[in-house]
Amino acid sequence: MKNPQAGPEATTLRIHHLQVLGQKFRVAVRPGSGVPLLLFNGVGAGLEHLLPFVQRLEGREAIVFDAPGTGESPLPRMPYRPAFLAQQVVGLLDQLGYTEVDVLGISWGGLIAQQFAFQFAQRCRRLVLVSTGSSLMPQGAGRDMSAARAELMEIRGDRPVGWSEPIGIGSQMMAVMGWSSQLWLPRLRQPTLILAGEKDAVMPVANGKRLHALIPHSTLHVLDGKHALLSMNGPRCAELVSAFLQADDAEVRTEHKEHKARAPRGWPFNISALHAA
């Protein structure tokens, strides 16, 4: 943790251009107090798209960065996987002087956030997953692909500032192709908050329910909204995230115990055995 005494009035962004393991990154830090919140963005989106939500988290120190090939971070020199990006992000935290963070990931960023929390559990205190699932291939019977494409186009709009070129989006999609967290999600020990949009066509609510069934100490909130929950339902999301991050450990862990009795329908093995492992 860094800057625990910084006050809520410190709202000026500090922009850094850092290099880790051969990759250059643009990183923005919003000074504040408490355990810093590290945010992983959705596919193709630059850090500008998370700043309005960050501003709603009054007083919370926050770290946002452009993933390789998005915003002002150049394309990666070679294909990468979530584990490698998680390693790079640890390098960013080391350069910035952070030892422990809370982590929030939305959509594609939620996949990388899960990898980070599992791979570097000692660096991640709490986890927030928004509009995401356990893999690139969403769960959900009867998923309407045309509705999903239309919703993605609605989110992207008319190529606003911060969106990456198609080749950057392609590199992000390739990074998580075939990746899944389902086998090790029951081993996550961080208290986890899951936010899912009731009308999300891109990552239907079934994905949030599956995460909730697999992750110990997790809480699921299904909110009114589509895939872009942090912008469509920003005030409510900020309220839930702030309360979750500010709660004491005993309160959070007690709250996150009650839903682990059974696995999702169709789950192929005994989930209770994994919890005990």
WOCORBEL-V598911 format. One record per backbone hydrogen bond with DSSP energy under -1.0 kcal/mol. CO is the residue of the C=O (numbers start at 1). NH is the residue of the N-H. If there is no record, write none. Layout:
BEGIN
co->(CO CO)
nh->(NH NH)
END
This chain:
BEGIN
co->(3 7 9 14 16 18 20 23 25 26 27 28 29 30 33 36 37 38 40 42 44 46 47 50 51 54 56 57 59 61 62 63 64 67 70 74 81 82 83 84 85 86 87 88 89 90 91 92 93 93 101 102 103 104 105 106 107 108 109 110 111 112 113 114 115 116 120 123 126 127 128 129 130 134 140 144 145 146 147 148 149 150 151 152 153 156 160 165 165 166 167 168 169 170 171 176 181 184 185 191 192 193 194 195 196 197 204 205 206 207 208 209 210 211 217 219 221 223 225 227 228 229 233 234 235 236 237 238 239 240 241 242 243 248 249 250 251 252 264 271 272)
nh->(6 10 11 29 27 25 23 20 18 66 16 64 14 62 61 102 63 104 106 45 164 49 50 54 55 57 58 60 33 37 30 39 28 70 73 69 85 86 87 88 89 90 91 92 93 94 95 96 97 98 125 38 128 40 130 109 110 112 113 114 115 116 117 118 119 120 123 101 103 193 105 195 107 181 143 148 149 150 151 152 153 154 155 156 157 160 163 168 169 170 171 172 173 174 175 179 185 187 188 127 219 129 221 131 223 200 207 209 210 211 212 213 214 215 192 194 196 198 199 229 232 233 237 238 239 240 241 242 243 244 245 246 247 252 253 254 255 256 267 275 276)
END
